[in-house]
Amino acid sequence: AAPRPHIVPRARWVGDAAREQPPPRYDDAIVAVFVHHTDSPNDYACAETPDVIRHLYEGQRVGRDWDDIGYNFLVDRCGVIYEGRAGGTDRPVTGAHTQGFNHRTAGVAAIGTFTAGTPVPKPMLYAIASLAAWKLAPAGIDPRAEVRLVSSNGGSRYAAGTAATLPAVAGHNDGYMTSCPGAALHARLPDVREMAAEMQGRASDARRVHSRAAGEARSAAPPAGTEADRRRADERQS
């Protein structure tokens, strides 16, 4: 188990920009988290975050004619977590963030651009870890594990119907041909996984190695999550 982090509701940013949209879609569980960056400026004030998200929403909803913002959650440089796509923060909402792997996954966007050499704020990393810990806990997924997902779209790194073994906390570029979430943020994902595992109350890597050597514990790696082959709906990439 992992505690639910504080999440600012969608209503705080959508305001008058809200448009009519179809009902949200749901999966049976969340077994992986894909981390993104928004490829937008880093010098925003955190008080401006709702305006930044509203702009992203309008770019996807109006500019790309999507039914909603693609990300399930967004995190700002101060570590504040915002609800993204509609449907309920505590439910397994099907997002539109990683083409081919939108089912049974949550998309978390770091607001900013995190290419090589760009510092990633510690509060942002902590917030991403807290989301990953919380969303993966109901399915019993260790954030440091790998999971089995089935691609539903040939536009991803994997042909439609192909099974892929990916990190439970993955970068967008692990599933799709893109530079997102940026080299700097992707390089910090091992830290995010370890923090998330600790938030779930799991032993650190060092403790796990020691326990195995002492014969006191078995590997805590969970069963890999699987995505149903029947899921073949076209998906969009954000």
JORAFEN-V632751 format. One record per pair of residues at least 4 apart in sequence whose C-alpha atoms are under 6 Angstrom apart, sorted by the first residue. I is the first residue (numbers start at 1). J is the second residue. Records with the same first field share a line. If there is no record, write none. Layout:
I = J, J
This chain:
1 = 137, 200
2 = 133, 134, 199, 200
4 = 134
7 = 81, 82
8 = 82
9 = 83
10 = 83
13 = 50, 54
14 = 18, 54
21 = 67
24 = 87
25 = 93, 94
26 = 92, 93, 94
27 = 92, 104
29 = 92, 104
30 = 92, 104, 105
31 = 104, 105, 136, 225
32 = 105, 168, 169
33 = 105, 106, 107, 169
34 = 107, 170, 171, 172
35 = 108, 109, 171, 172
36 = 109, 110, 172, 180, 181
37 = 109, 110, 111, 112, 113, 181
38 = 111, 112
39 = 112, 113
40 = 112, 113
41 = 112
42 = 112
57 = 61, 69
58 = 62
59 = 63
60 = 64, 66, 69
61 = 65, 66, 67, 68
69 = 85
70 = 95, 96, 97
71 = 84, 85, 97, 107, 108
72 = 84, 85, 106, 107
73 = 82, 83, 84, 108
74 = 81, 82, 108, 109, 110
75 = 79, 80, 81, 110, 111
76 = 80, 111
77 = 121, 124
78 = 123
79 = 123, 124, 127
87 = 93
94 = 103
95 = 102
96 = 102, 236, 237
97 = 107, 237, 238
98 = 102, 237
99 = 156, 235, 236, 237
100 = 151, 152, 153, 156
101 = 151
114 = 118, 182, 184, 185
115 = 182, 183, 184
116 = 183, 184
129 = 192, 195, 196
130 = 196
132 = 136
133 = 137, 196, 200
136 = 141
137 = 141
141 = 222
143 = 168, 169, 193, 197
144 = 193
145 = 168
146 = 166, 167, 168
147 = 165, 166, 168, 224, 225
148 = 164, 165, 224, 225, 226
149 = 163, 164, 226, 227
150 = 161, 162, 163, 164, 227
151 = 160, 161, 162
152 = 160, 161, 232
153 = 160
154 = 159, 160
156 = 176
157 = 175, 176
172 = 180
173 = 177, 178, 179, 180
197 = 202
198 = 202
203 = 207, 208
207 = 211
211 = 216, 217
212 = 217
